[in-house]
Amino acid sequence: MREALLDRFLRYVQIDTESDPNSTTYPSTEKQFDLLRLLRDELIALGVPSVRLEEKGYVMAQIPATPGYEDRPALGLISHVDTSPDFTGRGVRPQIIEYYDGTPIPLGDDAMLTVQEFPELLEVLEHTLITTDGTTLLGADDKAGVAEIMEAVRYILEHPELPHGRICIGFTPDEEIGKGVDYFDVEAFGADFAFTVDGSREGELEYENFNAASARVVATGRSIHPGSAKGKMINAIEVIYLLHASLPHYARPEFTEGYEGFYHLMHFTGGVEHAEAEYIIRDHDRALFEEKKALMERVAGEINAAYKREVIKVEIRDSYYNMYEQVAPHGEYIERAKAAMLRAGVTPRISPIRGGTDGARLSYMGLPCPNLFTGGANFHGKYEYASLDTMCRSVETLVYLLTETAE
């Protein structure tokens, strides 16, 4: 399995599947179909009886239950094929580091992967690592998950002695730009419960994520010559600054961790007459999430009251919610995932996602969908790497998760 998994992963990462947030098509880039068509063909070649590639770029496949196991819950695995537009994924040339010993790994001429900067590398000592050459991202997010699902499917089909319920497989586009499940047909997918295979460090099992919202702030000023501005000028930049300074200083990404939420000023543009800002608002706790949104609106109201006119508008739109509310009633599947990890020699690492996944949206579309580890790290840039050893344990975990075998 090890060499087959490595070969599969290396083939997939060399296919450019970068998504485009500015596109008006779906998927956002035609080149994502290059990998999607390959996955469709490989699933058919493996002997999966039901495989289809949909017009919107979803590969959907089902493996029927073993005779006598038709009453078991149908389990699904989902990964996305696109890579982040934050860094180029064209012309990926992976490096293979056998038996990593902790020494710095050169990434081209001007970058180095070191334990000092990335202490989590200490967790993969003596592993085989796959890194970039410093000119591209690697694409382990999420082609590691794609390769692991494909290897698990291959193994299960080659071992009919492993009984299982119906298995549902899904590969999606455009996750990196927040549109991965815009057209995902949950009913047609056919699973009762699913897992995205899109995590990072070995043992990660994630079923809590941020509640998320975006906020657009627009300030309208009044431009007057500075020499005669007293009592007349309204500086739109200063108006937005007033709002920003009124938000809790330490409720920002650079000061928070774990379950702590934040406001994040993403973009700012403008001048005296007109200024705009874009924020994201995040918190795992739904009540604290609502408080954060309410505070921003209240501050804007106070600013308008102080100016005795509407100088600032705040438009807040919810993006997604914490999947825990949908996953918690199905604790038996979480326990099943933990047991599968332990059988694969993996210690479960339960941690909140400081972000969101397709699984969060799917959970509110009627398909509870926690997230499992892949072995990749440092996503979206040239410092990205993956541990082949952890990837292999991911495949073992998926096999144990999907099948029913004696201990």
DRENKOL-295662 format. One line per field, with one value per residue (C-alpha): x, y, z; residue in three letters; residue number from 1. Coordinates in Angstrom, 3 decimals, m for minus. Each point is the difference from the previous one (the first is absolute). Layout:
X <- (X/...) .
Y <- (Y/...) .
Z <- (Z/...) .
aa <- (ALA/...) .
i <- (NUM/...) .
//
This chain:
X <- (0.000/2.791/1.507/m3.408/m1.142/3.147/m0.297/m3.653/0.665/2.904/m2.122/m2.846/2.078/1.546/m3.436/m0.688/m3.447/0.195/m3.411/m0.804/m1.998/m0.701/m1.515/m3.695/m0.029/m0.515/2.390/2.026/2.738/m0.306/3.305/m1.552/m1.749/3.409/0.235/m3.723/m0.143/3.066/m1.615/m3.198/1.970/2.144/m3.045/m1.560/3.262/0.091/m3.402/m2.262/m3.395/m1.623/2.091/m1.010/1.582/m2.598/m0.118/0.806/3.200/m0.984/1.226/m2.533/0.502/m1.602/1.192/m2.956/m0.162/1.367/m2.940/m1.504/1.243/m2.594/m1.493/3.216/0.192/1.374/3.301/1.534/3.485/0.503/3.066/0.511/2.205/0.726/3.067/0.170/0.365/2.245/3.073/0.582/m0.643/1.326/3.089/0.228/3.334/m0.084/3.082/0.134/1.874/0.567/0.382/m0.245/2.520/m0.917/2.627/m1.070/m1.584/0.917/m2.950/1.820/2.562/m1.818/m2.075/0.540/m2.339/1.366/m1.035/0.685/m2.692/m2.307/0.343/m2.752/2.672/1.183/m3.142/1.153/3.610/1.066/m2.964/0.208/m0.933/m1.237/0.750/m0.088/3.052/m0.749/m1.672/m3.559/m2.287/m0.143/m3.731/m0.282/m3.052/m1.837/1.596/1.367/m3.603/m0.972/2.849/m0.776/m3.659/0.942/2.470/m2.578/m2.507/2.578/0.865/m3.612/m0.912/3.039/m0.998/m3.621/0.405/m0.353/m3.756/m1.464/m3.166/m0.534/3.022/m0.467/2.903/m0.030/2.653/m0.866/1.330/0.467/0.271/2.882/m2.177/m2.928/m2.240/0.779/m3.494/m2.112/m1.557/0.685/m3.026/m0.109/m2.889/1.682/3.289/m1.825/1.845/m1.522/3.192/3.238/3.526/2.034/3.596/1.525/1.817/3.666/1.971/m0.170/m3.017/m2.000/m3.723/m1.855/m3.700/m0.077/0.639/m0.549/m3.332/0.863/m1.245/1.301/m0.492/0.159/0.505/m0.646/0.795/m1.184/2.022/0.029/3.121/0.914/3.323/2.069/0.596/m3.675/m1.175/m0.855/m3.543/m0.614/2.248/m1.030/2.932/m1.339/3.329/m0.261/m3.571/1.027/2.956/m2.421/m1.904/3.178/1.476/m3.233/0.220/1.890/3.716/0.901/m2.924/2.145/1.519/3.542/m1.035/m2.380/0.130/m2.090/m3.641/0.636/m1.832/1.031/m0.656/2.349/0.383/0.641/m0.060/m0.148/m0.256/m1.065/0.624/m1.571/m3.251/m0.591/1.589/m0.805/1.231/m0.642/0.106/m0.540/m1.506/0.648/m0.890/m0.633/m2.630/m3.259/m0.958/3.404/m0.224/m3.310/1.470/2.909/m2.336/m2.240/2.973/1.107/m3.508/m0.343/3.307/m1.065/m3.224/1.895/2.265/m3.002/m1.569/3.182/0.080/m3.775/m0.255/0.616/3.704/0.545/m1.895/0.747/m1.362/0.537/m0.635/0.308/2.243/m0.255/m0.550/1.709/m0.627/0.029/m3.695/m0.721/2.673/m0.510/m3.197/1.982/2.753/0.170/1.741/2.576/0.716/0.264/2.589/1.998/m0.044/1.169/2.917/1.051/m0.043/2.271/2.440/m1.100/m0.750/m3.165/0.597/m3.303/0.301/m2.196/0.418/1.026/m1.713/m2.712/m0.256/m2.400/m1.037/m1.359/m2.315/m0.944/m0.911/m2.660/m1.128/m0.994/3.266/1.959/3.624/3.024/3.560/2.853/3.776/2.019/3.645/0.501/1.164/0.825/m2.662/m0.286/3.658/3.513/0.533/m2.698/0.973/m1.549/1.096/m0.303/m0.039/m2.985/m1.718/0.295/m1.532/m2.803/m0.783/0.012/m2.337/m2.409/m0.023/m0.759/m2.617/m1.892/0.214/m1.073/2.747/0.809/2.631) .
Y <- (0.000/2.451/0.223/0.004/2.866/2.006/m0.531/1.016/3.134/1.109/m0.405/2.027/2.942/0.499/0.778/3.730/0.428/3.516/1.589/3.632/2.207/2.533/m2.478/0.002/m3.645/m3.178/m1.554/3.203/m1.480/m2.506/m1.635/m1.519/m2.386/m1.427/m1.688/m0.599/m1.942/m2.004/m0.903/m1.066/m2.244/m1.467/m0.806/m1.807/m1.859/m1.077/m1.628/2.479/m0.781/3.431/3.012/3.306/3.365/2.741/3.156/2.135/m1.925/m2.567/m3.573/m2.206/m3.730/m2.791/m3.454/m2.243/m1.591/m3.491/m2.472/m0.269/3.463/2.057/1.170/1.711/3.813/1.303/1.794/2.644/1.399/3.396/1.951/2.999/0.088/3.724/1.722/3.451/3.095/1.466/m1.591/m1.574/m3.707/m0.141/m2.088/m1.713/m1.824/m1.895/m0.920/m3.342/0.035/m3.525/m0.550/3.663/0.685/3.542/1.807/3.021/m0.842/2.438/1.225/1.455/2.734/2.353/m2.051/m2.705/m2.341/m0.046/m1.298/3.440/1.612/m3.013/m1.963/m2.431/m1.603/m1.720/m2.151/m1.481/m0.901/m3.189/0.358/0.283/3.579/1.447/3.722/2.684/1.251/3.525/1.250/m1.289/m1.317/m3.790/m0.620/m2.345/2.117/m1.997/m2.416/m1.916/m0.651/m0.857/m2.508/m1.552/m0.514/m1.565/m2.380/m0.973/m0.748/m2.085/m1.990/m0.699/m1.141/m2.298/m1.550/m1.162/m1.850/3.391/0.548/3.490/1.990/2.255/2.237/3.409/1.949/3.674/2.224/3.682/3.186/3.554/m0.691/2.439/2.908/m0.931/m1.454/m3.698/m1.238/2.687/m2.653/m3.146/m2.301/m1.559/m2.329/m1.305/m0.477/m2.609/0.022/0.065/1.452/1.122/1.210/2.531/m1.188/3.462/0.389/0.288/m1.537/m3.696/m0.918/3.158/m0.588/3.269/0.473/3.552/3.018/3.737/1.662/2.455/3.280/2.696/3.712/2.766/3.440/3.141/3.499/3.183/3.134/3.633/1.317/3.595/1.773/m0.701/3.692/0.703/m3.416/0.752/m1.042/m1.012/m2.890/m3.579/m2.304/m3.402/m1.603/1.299/m1.237/m3.575/0.398/0.931/m3.235/m2.080/1.537/m0.683/m3.765/m2.036/0.333/m3.561/m1.542/m0.250/m3.053/0.830/m0.125/m2.964/m3.802/m3.082/0.925/3.748/2.054/3.179/2.888/0.102/3.080/m1.543/2.969/3.786/2.576/3.602/3.648/2.956/m0.068/m3.758/m3.032/m3.703/m2.861/m3.725/m2.098/m3.611/m0.881/m3.371/m1.854/m3.630/0.968/1.004/2.475/1.713/0.045/1.845/2.403/0.826/0.852/2.048/1.957/1.056/1.192/1.812/1.825/1.116/1.340/1.929/1.558/1.109/1.467/1.932/1.493/0.545/m1.551/m3.343/m0.015/m3.758/m3.127/m3.569/m2.912/m3.392/m3.281/m3.422/m2.425/m3.321/m1.404/m2.352/m3.544/m1.266/0.769/m2.453/m2.602/m0.285/m2.091/m2.619/m0.755/m3.657/1.015/2.051/m3.028/m2.152/2.391/m0.022/m3.802/m0.147/2.290/m2.084/m3.159/1.769/0.895/3.651/1.991/2.067/3.741/1.778/3.685/2.856/1.231/3.645/0.432/m1.747/m2.973/m1.302/m2.346/2.918/1.013/m3.594/m0.567/2.713/m1.449/m3.228/m1.963/0.067/0.128/0.242/0.305/m2.544/0.427/m0.402/0.488/3.289/3.235/3.665/0.192/2.712/0.791/m1.164/m1.318/m2.630/m3.611/m3.402/m3.052/m3.206/m2.005/1.958/m0.253/m3.781/0.019/2.160/m2.690/m2.676/2.150/0.388/m3.747/m0.778/2.754/m1.304/m3.739/m2.299/m2.401/m1.773/1.572) .
Z <- (0.000/0.869/m3.471/m1.689/2.228/m0.677/m3.755/0.033/2.064/m2.196/m3.124/1.459/1.282/m3.438/m1.447/0.350/1.607/1.446/0.553/m0.812/2.400/m2.766/m2.442/m0.860/m1.125/2.030/0.535/0.021/m2.233/m2.818/0.944/3.116/m2.391/m0.947/3.393/0.373/m3.290/1.043/3.327/m1.751/m2.357/2.793/2.130/m2.959/m0.621/3.650/m0.486/1.779/m1.578/0.345/m1.038/m1.564/m0.706/0.235/m2.107/3.053/0.659/2.622/m0.246/1.815/0.507/2.005/0.990/0.906/3.424/0.487/m0.240/3.459/1.019/m1.853/3.295/1.090/m0.168/m3.291/0.638/m2.252/m0.607/m1.647/m1.157/m2.262/m3.076/m0.292/1.422/1.527/m2.195/2.727/m1.630/m3.379/m0.470/m3.548/m0.694/3.397/0.365/3.304/2.005/1.833/3.319/1.262/3.752/0.981/2.786/0.959/m2.049/m2.097/m3.362/m2.805/m2.048/m2.964/0.515/2.352/2.442/2.583/1.869/3.556/3.401/1.471/m2.148/m0.211/3.274/m1.024/m2.207/3.193/m0.257/m3.320/0.795/m1.829/m2.380/m3.778/m0.837/m3.272/m0.361/m2.652/m1.870/1.182/m3.176/0.527/2.670/0.314/m0.259/2.961/0.769/m1.038/m2.441/2.955/1.027/m3.578/m0.324/3.381/m0.853/m3.339/1.660/2.628/m2.776/m1.871/3.120/0.955/m3.511/m0.116/3.350/m0.325/3.299/1.739/0.474/m0.156/m0.431/m3.022/m0.596/m1.622/m1.523/m0.982/m1.594/m0.211/m1.656/1.312/3.739/0.307/m1.110/2.232/m2.703/0.280/0.771/m1.683/m2.263/2.036/m0.107/3.470/m0.845/m3.151/1.875/2.056/3.321/3.484/1.489/m1.620/0.699/m1.913/m0.285/0.054/3.310/0.811/2.867/0.802/2.076/m0.603/0.393/m0.295/0.587/1.337/m2.186/0.134/m0.440/m2.744/m1.408/m2.309/0.600/m2.588/1.468/m2.080/1.247/m1.715/0.689/m0.989/m1.690/0.876/m0.502/3.153/0.469/0.572/1.159/3.637/0.752/m3.599/m1.083/0.643/m0.722/m1.069/0.869/3.549/0.233/m0.758/2.339/2.784/m0.544/m0.223/3.154/1.889/m0.579/2.637/m0.776/0.959/m1.902/m3.125/m1.723/1.103/3.676/0.031/m0.071/0.731/0.529/0.140/m2.604/m1.779/m2.350/m2.984/m2.185/m3.410/m2.394/0.156/m2.745/m0.299/0.732/1.785/m1.986/m0.063/1.670/0.227/2.140/m0.006/3.149/0.867/3.389/1.615/3.216/0.929/2.576/m1.671/2.745/m0.114/m3.790/0.165/2.577/m2.291/m2.853/2.281/1.367/m3.474/m0.832/3.341/m0.443/m3.475/1.486/2.653/m2.635/m2.030/3.140/0.770/m3.509/0.056/m3.456/m1.669/m0.762/0.298/m1.062/1.038/m2.001/1.634/m1.754/1.621/m1.908/1.858/3.478/2.414/m1.215/3.594/0.336/m2.825/0.802/3.773/m0.253/m1.953/2.497/m1.050/m3.237/1.883/2.179/m3.105/m1.461/3.238/0.060/m3.629/0.811/2.981/m2.115/m2.494/2.775/0.079/3.144/m0.562/0.257/0.631/m0.771/m1.214/m3.552/m0.024/m3.310/m1.956/m2.336/m2.589/2.785/2.005/m2.828/m0.792/3.646/m0.321/m3.343/1.730/m0.185/3.298/m1.075/2.361/m1.302/0.068/m0.237/m3.205/1.030/m1.831/1.633/m0.703/m2.686/m2.667/m0.542/m0.770/3.548/m0.476/0.596/0.604/1.972/m1.992/3.233/1.301/m3.377/0.206/3.465/m1.372/m2.594/2.719/2.110/m2.926/m0.665/3.655/0.067/m3.033/0.625/2.785/1.004/3.223/2.252) .
aa <- (MET/ARG/GLU/ALA/LEU/LEU/ASP/ARG/PHE/LEU/ARG/TYR/VAL/GLN/ILE/ASP/THR/GLU/SER/ASP/PRO/ASN/SER/THR/THR/TYR/PRO/SER/THR/GLU/LYS/GLN/PHE/ASP/LEU/LEU/ARG/LEU/LEU/ARG/ASP/GLU/LEU/ILE/ALA/LEU/GLY/VAL/PRO/SER/VAL/ARG/LEU/GLU/GLU/LYS/GLY/TYR/VAL/MET/ALA/GLN/ILE/PRO/ALA/THR/PRO/GLY/TYR/GLU/ASP/ARG/PRO/ALA/LEU/GLY/LEU/ILE/SER/HIS/VAL/ASP/THR/SER/PRO/ASP/PHE/THR/GLY/ARG/GLY/VAL/ARG/PRO/GLN/ILE/ILE/GLU/TYR/TYR/ASP/GLY/THR/PRO/ILE/PRO/LEU/GLY/ASP/ASP/ALA/MET/LEU/THR/VAL/GLN/GLU/PHE/PRO/GLU/LEU/LEU/GLU/VAL/LEU/GLU/HIS/THR/LEU/ILE/THR/THR/ASP/GLY/THR/THR/LEU/LEU/GLY/ALA/ASP/ASP/LYS/ALA/GLY/VAL/ALA/GLU/ILE/MET/GLU/ALA/VAL/ARG/TYR/ILE/LEU/GLU/HIS/PRO/GLU/LEU/PRO/HIS/GLY/ARG/ILE/CYS/ILE/GLY/PHE/THR/PRO/ASP/GLU/GLU/ILE/GLY/LYS/GLY/VAL/ASP/TYR/PHE/ASP/VAL/GLU/ALA/PHE/GLY/ALA/ASP/PHE/ALA/PHE/THR/VAL/ASP/GLY/SER/ARG/GLU/GLY/GLU/LEU/GLU/TYR/GLU/ASN/PHE/ASN/ALA/ALA/SER/ALA/ARG/VAL/VAL/ALA/THR/GLY/ARG/SER/ILE/HIS/PRO/GLY/SER/ALA/LYS/GLY/LYS/MET/ILE/ASN/ALA/ILE/GLU/VAL/ILE/TYR/LEU/LEU/HIS/ALA/SER/LEU/PRO/HIS/TYR/ALA/ARG/PRO/GLU/PHE/THR/GLU/GLY/TYR/GLU/GLY/PHE/TYR/HIS/LEU/MET/HIS/PHE/THR/GLY/GLY/VAL/GLU/HIS/ALA/GLU/ALA/GLU/TYR/ILE/ILE/ARG/ASP/HIS/ASP/ARG/ALA/LEU/PHE/GLU/GLU/LYS/LYS/ALA/LEU/MET/GLU/ARG/VAL/ALA/GLY/GLU/ILE/ASN/ALA/ALA/TYR/LYS/ARG/GLU/VAL/ILE/LYS/VAL/GLU/ILE/ARG/ASP/SER/TYR/TYR/ASN/MET/TYR/GLU/GLN/VAL/ALA/PRO/HIS/GLY/GLU/TYR/ILE/GLU/ARG/ALA/LYS/ALA/ALA/MET/LEU/ARG/ALA/GLY/VAL/THR/PRO/ARG/ILE/SER/PRO/ILE/ARG/GLY/GLY/THR/ASP/GLY/ALA/ARG/LEU/SER/TYR/MET/GLY/LEU/PRO/CYS/PRO/ASN/LEU/PHE/THR/GLY/GLY/ALA/ASN/PHE/HIS/GLY/LYS/TYR/GLU/TYR/ALA/SER/LEU/ASP/THR/MET/CYS/ARG/SER/VAL/GLU/THR/LEU/VAL/TYR/LEU/LEU/THR/GLU/THR/ALA/GLU) .
i <- (1/2/3/4/5/6/7/8/9/10/11/12/13/14/15/16/17/18/19/20/21/22/23/24/25/26/27/28/29/30/31/32/33/34/35/36/37/38/39/40/41/42/43/44/45/46/47/48/49/50/51/52/53/54/55/56/57/58/59/60/61/62/63/64/65/66/67/68/69/70/71/72/73/74/75/76/77/78/79/80/81/82/83/84/85/86/87/88/89/90/91/92/93/94/95/96/97/98/99/100/101/102/103/104/105/106/107/108/109/110/111/112/113/114/115/116/117/118/119/120/121/122/123/124/125/126/127/128/129/130/131/132/133/134/135/136/137/138/139/140/141/142/143/144/145/146/147/148/149/150/151/152/153/154/155/156/157/158/159/160/161/162/163/164/165/166/167/168/169/170/171/172/173/174/175/176/177/178/179/180/181/182/183/184/185/186/187/188/189/190/191/192/193/194/195/196/197/198/199/200/201/202/203/204/205/206/207/208/209/210/211/212/213/214/215/216/217/218/219/220/221/222/223/224/225/226/227/228/229/230/231/232/233/234/235/236/237/238/239/240/241/242/243/244/245/246/247/248/249/250/251/252/253/254/255/256/257/258/259/260/261/262/263/264/265/266/267/268/269/270/271/272/273/274/275/276/277/278/279/280/281/282/283/284/285/286/287/288/289/290/291/292/293/294/295/296/297/298/299/300/301/302/303/304/305/306/307/308/309/310/311/312/313/314/315/316/317/318/319/320/321/322/323/324/325/326/327/328/329/330/331/332/333/334/335/336/337/338/339/340/341/342/343/344/345/346/347/348/349/350/351/352/353/354/355/356/357/358/359/360/361/362/363/364/365/366/367/368/369/370/371/372/373/374/375/376/377/378/379/380/381/382/383/384/385/386/387/388/389/390/391/392/393/394/395/396/397/398/399/400/401/402/403/404/405/406/407) .
//
